[in-house]
Amino acid sequence: MGLSLLSFIYLVGSVTFILGLKMLSHPDTARKGNLVAAAGMTLAIIGTIFLYEENGERLHNHLWIFGGLLIGSITGWIAAKKVKMTAMPEMVSLFNGMGGACAALISINEYGHLVGRDAAQGTLLTILLGLIIGSVSFAGSIIAWGKLNGRIKDFAFKGQQIGNIILLLLTLAAAAYLLFNLNNDNYWLFYIIFVAALVYGVMFVLPIGGADMPVVISLLNSFTGVAAACGGFLYNNQVMLTGGILVGAAGTLLTMLMCKAMNRSLTNVLIGSFGGSSAAAAGTKGEQGSYKEISLSDAAVCMSYANKVMIVPGYGLAVAQAQHVCHELEKLLEEKGVEVKYAIHPVAGRMPGHMNVLLAEADVSYDKLLEMEQANDEFKTSDVVLVLGANDVVNPAAKSDPASPIYGMPILEVEQAKTVIVNKRSMKPGYAGIENALFFQPKTSMLFGDAKAALQKLVAEIKNA
Amino acid sequence: MESFFDWVHDNHAIIYIVILSIFLGIEVIGRVPSVLHTPLMSGANAIHGVVIIGAIIVMGRVDPDNYIALIIGFLAVILGTLNVVGGFMVTDRMLEMFKKKK
């Protein structure tokens, strides 16, 4: 009875994962989809603890299991509740790393049971794959997490790509050797492979620029899915298998969709990191001319007497946590009869959808957010475009300069509006490390300062005007 | 060669699951709008937390005197739970922001 019930529970669990993913990809059902998958997961976990049996023996060590579940739940709950909206991307990366580490630890433990016994090659293969993929995912995710919160800087040296490939090949060769020749004299090779996979994970993510981290996290996410599926093979466990493979496949597709939103290929993200090409692009600058600054009162007048104002938010808005005061500005302008809309670039910020999440937090109404194509149609009829801490997504070089590293990326064509006001902290280039010709155009004026402080002063000015 | 066919025969159910799941995974999120990329990634991240089930099985089979294995298994359970609980909660918090106003 117990085992048949468990099989049924696993079936239900697998179906909730499929339904959950399906619902997560539609705005109306997304939140429910997440809950559906969570319910399925809870059921599968409880079922496993009480119903799983092997050769007629139930699981023991319940105290340890519940202890671990309790500690993990409380820590995870607190971390997820406390994290700021701006820090969501790195949180996801961190949780992903935990999953990868879990898969690697399972492999290590199972390997411990294996040594000295006659093991089936299939079993050893899944253990090795789970170890390698899980470790790469863990180490890579931790580096991605550190890069997003600024603790780890980009680091690349000559020949790194080749070094990485050699390291990966050596790791795989060692795994293949162990697979066919495991005996009491070489069992330690397993732990070398473990360390090598960790090192590879670090080296794999280190040279990739911070702006590309979302793509990398999504890729590592699908890695962890495959590592989980290895566990499914190991225990002949259907729910782990379907869950893992689903995420592996969906995650890979999602990674490609993200690349497509930036008009770049995955290889371009992974190998052609921005660091190398920015040196070449640096040669073309120098003849940019001068930019002009705008005073707060001029900016306030300019905006309050406009018919239509478009706001282009970017990472600067997220860092400054300026979404609430931004919404205040929007309401104020609307009271004065100005039409206000937001133009959202799909990769503005550090993650696709980053801006939508932020603005929604500040109660900005959903229908004020325009996607790129709609926005590009509306710039022509806009009097003022206010760019808040966005840079690369409004850089005309993406359209006009084939030598530019971001050439070909679809951008928001803000220069079509009558006036452009750019709020930035300084003239420093954005994440891609390249100059932006937009700032030097006659119709553009700069409003320097932290987005939140600048907007607060702007709101005060408009109120007085 | 024969051993390969034998292997396929012995594991045909699992192989079917894997192949169908790959197509299903691609199909099911095929038309996601870019706004939902981040929450979807986060949700998928929580779902691969199923690896926790493996950790529970490992833990439940460990000989209570084998302390190294106990500690490794215990760590695995904690990390897996973090992935599941944290993953679903972060996703929920993100999606909470998307609910339509008015």
Interface residues (C-beta under 8 A of the other chain):
Chain A: G13 F17 I18 G20 L21 K22 L24 S25 H26 P27 A30 R31 G33 N34 L35 A37 A38 M41 A44 I45 T48 I49 Y52 E54 R58 L59 H60 N61 H62 W64 I65 G67 G68 L69 I71 G72 S73 T75 G76 W77 A79 A80 K81 V83 M85 M88 P89 M91 V92 L94 F95 N96 M98 G99 A101 C102 A103 L105 I106 I108 N109 E110 G112 G122 P214 I217 S218 N221 S222 T224 G225 A227 A228 A229 G231 G232 F233 L234 Y235 N236 N237 Q238 V239 M240 L241 T242 G243 G244 I245 L246 V247 G248 A249 A250 G251 T252 L253 L254 L257 M258 A261 I344 P346 M351 P352 G353 H354 N356 V357 A360 E361 D363 S365 Y366 E371
Chain B: W7 N11 I14 I17 V18 S21 I22 F23 L24 G25 I26 V28 I29 G30 R31 V32 P33 S34 V35 L36 H37 T38 P39 L40 M41 S42 G43 A44 N45 A46 I47 H48 G49 V50 V51 I52 I53 G54 A55 I56 I57 V58 M59 G60 R61 V62 P64 I68 A69 L70 I72 G73 F74 L75 A76 V77 I78 L79 G80 T81 L82 N83 V84 V85 G86 G87 F88 M89 V90 T91 D92 R93 M94 L95 E96 M97 F98 K99 K100 K101 K102
